[in-house]
Amino acid sequence: MRASKNEGSTPKRNRVSERYRAPEQQAKGAGLAVGMGSGLAVGVAFGFALDNIGLGIALGVAVGAGMGTAMEAAFKKKRDEGRGED
């Protein structure tokens, strides 16, 4: 009987668990990236509807940056409350 290739070696990491982490484990700036990405998508759709893509992109990035900053502040507040810090 042949031994499998992975026998005796360390198991592979679960890639899904590396991507989706709890808020306290996320890298700094993750909220901003998510906010800007979603804001940009909504802004492009809004700009397309108004026949002014440039305005939609500008508004989407601005609104997305605001949303991302708010999400990061909420993550930080939640993390600090969990540690008992003020």
C-alpha positions in Angstrom: 0.0 0.0 0.0 1.4 3.4 -1.0 1.6 6.2 1.4 -0.1 9.4 0.4 2.0 12.5 -0.5 0.7 14.5 2.4 1.2 11.9 5.1 3.5 13.1 7.8 3.5 16.7 6.6 1.8 19.6 8.2 -1.8 20.2 7.0 -2.5 23.0 4.6 -3.9 26.2 5.9 -7.6 26.9 5.4 -7.5 29.8 3.0 -11.1 30.8 3.7 -10.4 31.4 7.4 -7.4 33.6 6.4 -9.6 35.8 4.3 -12.5 36.3 6.6 -11.4 37.2 10.0 -13.1 38.7 13.0 -13.1 42.5 13.2 -10.4 42.5 15.9 -8.1 40.5 13.7 -8.5 42.5 10.5 -5.7 44.6 9.2 -5.9 48.3 9.7 -7.4 50.0 6.7 -9.7 47.1 5.8 -12.8 49.0 6.6 -11.7 51.9 4.5 -11.0 49.6 1.5 -14.4 47.9 1.8 -16.2 51.3 2.2 -14.4 52.9 -0.8 -15.0 49.8 -2.9 -18.7 49.7 -2.2 -19.0 53.5 -2.5 -17.3 53.4 -5.8 -19.6 50.7 -7.1 -22.7 52.6 -6.0 -21.2 55.9 -7.4 -20.6 54.4 -10.8 -24.2 53.2 -11.0 -25.4 56.5 -9.8 -23.3 58.3 -12.3 -24.4 56.1 -15.1 -28.1 56.8 -14.2 -27.4 60.6 -14.3 -25.2 60.3 -17.4 -22.3 61.7 -15.6 -19.9 59.0 -14.6 -17.2 61.4 -13.4 -19.5 62.9 -10.8 -20.7 59.5 -9.7 -17.1 58.2 -9.2 -16.2 61.3 -7.2 -19.3 61.1 -5.0 -18.9 57.3 -4.6 -15.3 57.6 -3.5 -16.1 60.5 -1.0 -19.1 58.6 0.5 -17.2 55.4 0.5 -14.3 56.9 2.4 -16.7 58.3 5.0 -18.4 54.9 5.4 -15.0 53.2 5.6 -13.8 55.6 8.3 -17.0 55.1 10.3 -16.6 51.3 10.0 -13.0 51.4 11.2 -14.1 53.5 14.2 -16.8 51.1 15.0 -14.4 48.1 14.8 -11.9 49.9 17.0 -14.6 50.8 19.6 -15.9 47.2 19.6 -12.3 45.9 20.0 -11.5 48.3 22.8 -14.7 47.5 24.7 -13.8 43.8 24.5 -10.5 44.5 26.1 -11.9 46.7 28.9 -10.1 49.8 27.7 -11.6 53.2 27.5 
